[in-house]
Amino acid sequence: MTERAAATARTTRIAVGALALLGGLVAFVAGFLPWLSAGTEDGGTTSITGWGGITGSSQIAGTNLNDVLNGAGTYRPGLIGLIFGVIAAVAGVVIMAHLPDGRRPHRITAAVLTGCGLVCLGFGLWRGLAPGDASVFDPGETSAAAGPWSTAAGGVLMLVAAALVFAGRIDVAVARPVRRGIQPR
């Protein structure tokens, strides 16, 4: 393998790993963004983060929904993005690691990314299309905020990185011996 081909392969591997890392970070950060949004009686809006934090013009803004529920339940949908985002970020760093020539890189890592990406994409779309009521709102009173959509976007980035690995885009080209003419084997 020439030095230029090795540099190209290294750059591609780092780019794919960075894409997986970015997807994991997007899913991680999405857990702290607002997941639900609802209008208030005075015309304002209230948002609830992925960890239950209440913000906006509500009378109970600045408190945590989990404290308001008093043990009757919890509201932490951001936990899914946090867990699978961290796993995907670690997988992205592993993809960026150097491999000796001749090894098929990261098929198991890509499988882990596929699982994380499917969970984040599926959960994000589910919570985005059916945001729920967080056990305190009337049905249909809430709408999805940025959190579930960001989790789904992080899942898409993870799946793209996994597909690139499975497609062999980061495989190291192995130089084969050149045989000239008819030679004994």
C-alpha positions as CSV (number, residue, x, y, z in Angstrom):
1,M,0.0,0.0,0.0
2,T,1.3,3.4,-0.9
3,E,1.7,6.1,1.6
4,R,-1.0,8.2,-0.1
5,A,-3.5,5.3,0.0
6,A,-2.7,4.7,3.7
7,A,-3.3,8.4,4.4
8,T,-6.6,8.3,2.5
9,A,-7.7,5.2,4.4
10,R,-6.8,6.8,7.7
11,T,-8.7,10.0,6.9
12,T,-11.8,8.0,5.9
13,R,-11.7,5.9,9.1
14,I,-11.3,9.1,11.2
15,A,-14.2,10.7,9.3
16,V,-16.5,7.7,9.8
17,G,-15.6,7.5,13.5
18,A,-16.2,11.2,13.9
19,L,-19.6,10.8,12.3
20,A,-20.5,8.0,14.8
21,L,-19.1,10.1,17.7
22,L,-21.2,13.1,16.5
23,G,-24.3,10.9,16.4
24,G,-23.7,9.7,19.9
25,L,-23.1,13.3,21.2
26,V,-26.3,14.5,19.5
27,A,-28.3,11.8,21.2
28,F,-26.6,12.5,24.5
29,V,-27.3,16.2,24.4
30,A,-30.9,15.6,23.3
31,G,-31.6,14.1,26.7
32,F,-31.1,17.6,28.2
33,L,-33.2,19.4,25.6
34,P,-37.0,20.0,26.0
35,W,-39.1,17.0,25.1
36,L,-42.6,18.3,25.7
37,S,-44.1,21.6,25.0
38,A,-47.6,22.8,26.1
39,G,-49.4,26.0,26.2
40,T,-50.4,27.7,29.5
41,E,-53.6,29.3,30.5
42,D,-52.1,32.8,30.2
43,G,-50.9,32.3,26.6
44,G,-47.3,31.3,27.4
45,T,-45.6,28.0,26.9
46,T,-44.1,25.4,29.2
47,S,-41.5,22.9,28.3
48,I,-40.3,19.8,30.0
49,T,-36.8,18.5,29.5
50,G,-35.7,14.9,29.0
51,W,-34.9,14.7,32.7
52,G,-38.2,16.3,33.9
53,G,-37.1,19.9,34.3
54,I,-39.9,22.4,33.9
55,T,-39.2,25.6,32.1
56,G,-41.2,28.4,30.5
57,S,-44.0,30.6,31.8
58,S,-45.6,27.9,34.0
59,Q,-46.2,28.6,37.7
60,I,-44.1,25.7,38.6
61,A,-41.2,26.6,36.3
62,G,-37.8,25.9,37.8
63,T,-39.0,22.7,39.5
64,N,-38.6,19.1,38.4
65,L,-41.6,17.1,37.2
66,N,-40.3,14.0,39.0
67,D,-40.7,16.0,42.3
68,V,-44.2,17.1,41.4
69,L,-45.2,13.5,40.7
70,N,-44.3,12.6,44.3
71,G,-43.3,9.0,43.5
72,A,-46.4,8.3,41.3
73,G,-44.1,7.9,38.3
74,T,-41.0,9.4,36.6
75,Y,-40.4,11.3,33.5
76,R,-37.0,10.7,32.1
77,P,-37.1,10.0,28.3
78,G,-33.7,11.5,27.9
79,L,-32.2,8.5,29.6
80,I,-32.5,6.4,26.4
81,G,-30.5,9.0,24.4
82,L,-27.9,9.3,27.2
83,I,-27.2,5.6,27.4
84,F,-27.2,4.7,23.8
85,G,-25.4,8.0,22.9
86,V,-22.5,7.2,25.2
87,I,-22.2,3.7,23.8
88,A,-22.2,5.1,20.2
89,A,-19.7,7.8,21.1
90,V,-17.4,5.1,22.5
91,A,-17.9,3.0,19.3
92,G,-17.0,6.1,17.2
93,V,-13.7,6.5,19.2
94,V,-13.0,2.8,18.6
95,I,-13.5,3.2,14.9
96,M,-10.9,6.0,14.8
97,A,-8.3,3.8,16.5
98,H,-5.5,2.5,14.3
99,L,-5.6,-1.1,13.0
100,P,-2.7,-3.1,11.7
101,D,-2.7,-3.7,7.9
102,G,-4.7,-6.7,6.8
103,R,-7.4,-6.8,9.5
104,R,-11.0,-6.4,8.7
105,P,-12.0,-3.5,10.9
106,H,-14.8,-2.9,13.2
107,R,-17.7,-5.2,12.1
108,I,-18.7,-5.8,15.7
109,T,-18.4,-2.0,16.4
110,A,-20.6,-1.4,13.4
111,A,-23.2,-3.9,14.8
112,V,-23.2,-2.0,18.1
113,L,-23.7,1.3,16.2
114,T,-26.5,-0.2,14.3
115,G,-28.3,-1.3,17.5
116,C,-27.7,2.1,19.1
117,G,-28.8,3.9,16.0
118,L,-32.0,1.9,15.6
119,V,-32.9,2.4,19.3
120,C,-32.3,6.2,19.1
121,L,-34.1,6.6,15.8
122,G,-37.1,4.4,16.8
123,F,-37.5,6.0,20.2
124,G,-37.0,9.5,18.9
125,L,-39.6,9.0,16.2
126,W,-42.0,7.4,18.6
127,R,-41.8,10.2,21.2
128,G,-41.8,12.8,18.4
129,L,-44.9,11.5,16.8
130,A,-46.7,10.5,20.1
131,P,-45.2,12.8,22.7
132,G,-47.4,11.6,25.5
133,D,-48.8,13.5,28.5
134,A,-46.0,13.1,31.1
135,S,-48.8,12.0,33.5
136,V,-49.8,15.6,34.2
137,F,-51.3,16.9,30.9
138,D,-54.6,16.1,29.2
139,P,-54.3,13.9,26.1
140,G,-53.5,16.0,23.0
141,E,-52.4,19.0,25.1
142,T,-48.7,18.6,24.4
143,S,-46.5,18.6,21.4
144,A,-43.0,17.3,20.8
145,A,-40.1,19.7,21.3
146,A,-36.5,19.4,20.1
147,G,-35.4,16.4,22.3
148,P,-37.1,13.5,20.5
149,W,-36.2,14.8,17.1
150,S,-32.6,15.3,18.0
151,T,-32.4,11.8,19.4
152,A,-33.8,10.5,16.1
153,A,-31.2,12.6,14.2
154,G,-28.4,11.2,16.3
155,G,-29.7,7.7,15.5
156,V,-29.6,8.5,11.8
157,L,-25.9,9.6,12.0
158,M,-25.1,6.4,13.9
159,L,-26.8,4.3,11.2
160,V,-24.9,6.1,8.4
161,A,-21.6,5.5,10.1
162,A,-22.5,1.8,10.6
163,A,-23.5,1.5,7.0
164,L,-20.2,2.9,5.8
165,V,-18.3,0.5,7.9
166,F,-20.4,-2.5,6.7
167,A,-19.9,-1.3,3.1
168,G,-16.1,-1.6,3.5
169,R,-15.4,2.1,3.2
170,I,-12.8,2.0,6.0
171,D,-11.2,-1.3,5.1
172,V,-7.5,-1.2,4.7
173,A,-6.3,-2.2,1.2
174,V,-3.8,-5.0,1.5
175,A,-1.0,-5.1,-1.1
176,R,-1.0,-8.4,-2.9
177,P,2.2,-9.9,-4.3
178,V,2.7,-9.3,-8.0
179,R,3.4,-12.4,-10.1
180,R,4.9,-11.9,-13.5
181,G,4.2,-14.4,-16.2
182,I,4.0,-18.1,-15.5
183,Q,5.8,-18.9,-12.2
184,P,5.8,-22.1,-10.1
185,R,3.6,-21.9,-7.0
